[in-house]
Amino acid sequence: QVQLVESGGGLVQPGASLTLSCTVSGLEFDYYVVGWFRQAPGKEREGVLCASNEEGVTYFIESVKGRFTISRDDAKKTVYLQMNNLKPEDPAGYSCATDTTDYACPVREYDVWGQGTQVTVSA
């Protein structure tokens, strides 16, 4: 069974950095596509970015460009979302997802989702 587990959320001050991880199990990691989403309370879930090992990163939120970056650890089967200079609009529950039938961005339909991790930005 393919599973995604997120971790790394927490409480930080504006301007601080935080790294989220998305660890994949049950799936070969030679090629991957991972999408990151976020949902604030009372708001719709929105796509943050889509990352693949060949296409790089596609950003869906302009304000995260230059602040959010992706790295990868093949041995740990983990994709890291480095979030720099966190802003008041960034707090949300962040989830990662993957498409097990296609490995390129954009993704038509994600079929496996993680449980999410909470990011809180507060002075």
C-alpha positions as CSV (number, residue, x, y, z in Angstrom):
1,Q,0.0,0.0,0.0
2,V,1.3,3.4,-0.9
3,Q,1.4,5.8,2.0
4,L,2.5,9.4,2.4
5,V,3.4,10.8,5.8
6,E,4.0,14.5,6.5
7,S,5.9,15.9,9.4
8,G,7.7,19.1,10.4
9,G,4.9,21.4,11.1
10,G,4.9,23.7,14.1
11,L,4.6,27.2,15.5
12,V,7.0,29.8,14.2
13,Q,7.2,33.6,14.1
14,P,6.7,35.6,10.9
15,G,9.9,35.6,8.8
16,A,11.1,32.3,10.3
17,S,11.7,29.1,8.3
18,L,10.2,25.7,8.6
19,T,10.9,22.4,6.7
20,L,8.1,20.0,6.0
21,S,8.8,16.4,5.0
22,C,6.7,14.0,2.9
23,T,7.9,10.4,3.3
24,V,6.7,7.9,0.7
25,S,6.4,4.1,1.3
26,G,5.2,1.3,-0.9
27,L,6.3,3.0,-4.1
28,E,9.5,3.1,-6.0
29,F,11.1,6.5,-5.6
30,D,13.3,6.6,-8.8
31,Y,10.6,8.9,-10.3
32,Y,8.1,10.8,-8.4
33,V,5.5,13.5,-8.4
34,V,4.5,15.2,-5.2
35,G,2.0,18.0,-4.8
36,W,1.7,20.2,-1.7
37,F,-1.6,21.6,-0.7
38,R,-2.7,23.8,2.2
39,Q,-6.0,24.6,3.8
40,A,-6.7,27.3,6.3
41,P,-9.7,27.0,8.7
42,G,-12.9,28.0,6.9
43,K,-11.2,28.2,3.5
44,E,-10.9,26.0,0.5
45,R,-7.9,23.7,0.0
46,E,-5.5,25.2,-2.5
47,G,-2.6,23.7,-4.4
48,V,0.7,25.2,-3.4
49,L,3.0,23.5,-5.9
50,C,3.7,20.4,-7.8
51,A,7.2,18.8,-7.8
52,S,8.6,16.1,-10.0
53,N,12.2,14.9,-10.4
54,E,12.3,15.8,-14.1
55,E,10.1,18.9,-14.4
56,G,11.2,20.6,-11.2
57,V,8.7,22.7,-9.4
58,T,5.5,24.3,-10.7
59,Y,4.1,27.0,-8.3
60,F,0.4,27.7,-8.1
61,I,0.7,30.5,-5.6
62,E,2.7,33.4,-6.7
63,S,3.6,34.6,-3.2
64,V,5.6,31.4,-2.4
65,K,7.9,31.7,-5.3
66,G,11.4,32.4,-4.0
67,R,10.4,31.4,-0.5
68,F,9.4,27.7,-0.9
69,T,11.9,25.2,-2.3
70,I,11.9,21.5,-2.8
71,S,14.7,19.0,-2.0
72,R,14.8,15.2,-2.1
73,D,16.4,12.4,-0.2
74,D,16.2,9.2,-2.2
75,A,17.5,7.0,0.6
76,K,14.8,8.2,2.9
77,K,12.2,8.3,0.2
78,T,11.4,11.8,1.4
79,V,10.6,15.1,-0.3
80,Y,11.3,18.2,1.8
81,L,9.4,21.5,1.5
82,Q,11.6,24.2,2.8
83,M,9.5,27.2,3.7
84,N,11.4,30.4,4.2
85,N,10.3,33.8,5.3
86,L,6.9,32.6,6.5
87,K,4.2,35.1,6.2
88,P,0.8,35.6,7.9
89,E,-1.0,34.1,5.0
90,D,1.0,30.9,5.1
91,P,-0.5,29.2,8.2
92,A,-2.6,26.2,7.2
93,G,-2.8,22.5,7.3
94,Y,-0.3,21.3,4.7
95,S,-0.7,18.0,2.9
96,C,1.3,16.2,0.4
97,A,-0.1,13.9,-2.3
98,T,1.1,11.8,-5.2
99,D,-0.2,10.3,-8.4
100,T,0.8,6.7,-8.7
101,T,0.0,6.5,-12.4
102,D,1.8,9.5,-13.7
103,Y,5.0,11.2,-12.6
104,A,4.9,14.6,-14.1
105,C,3.4,18.0,-13.3
106,P,0.7,19.0,-13.6
107,V,-1.2,16.2,-12.1
108,R,-4.7,15.4,-13.3
109,E,-5.8,13.6,-10.2
110,Y,-3.9,12.7,-7.0
111,D,-4.7,9.2,-5.7
112,V,-2.8,9.1,-2.5
113,W,-2.8,11.7,0.3
114,G,-1.0,12.2,3.5
115,Q,-2.6,13.1,6.8
116,G,-1.3,16.6,6.8
117,T,0.8,18.7,9.2
118,Q,-0.1,22.0,10.8
119,V,1.9,25.2,10.2
120,T,1.2,28.1,12.5
121,V,2.7,31.6,12.0
122,S,2.2,33.9,14.9
123,A,4.2,36.7,16.6
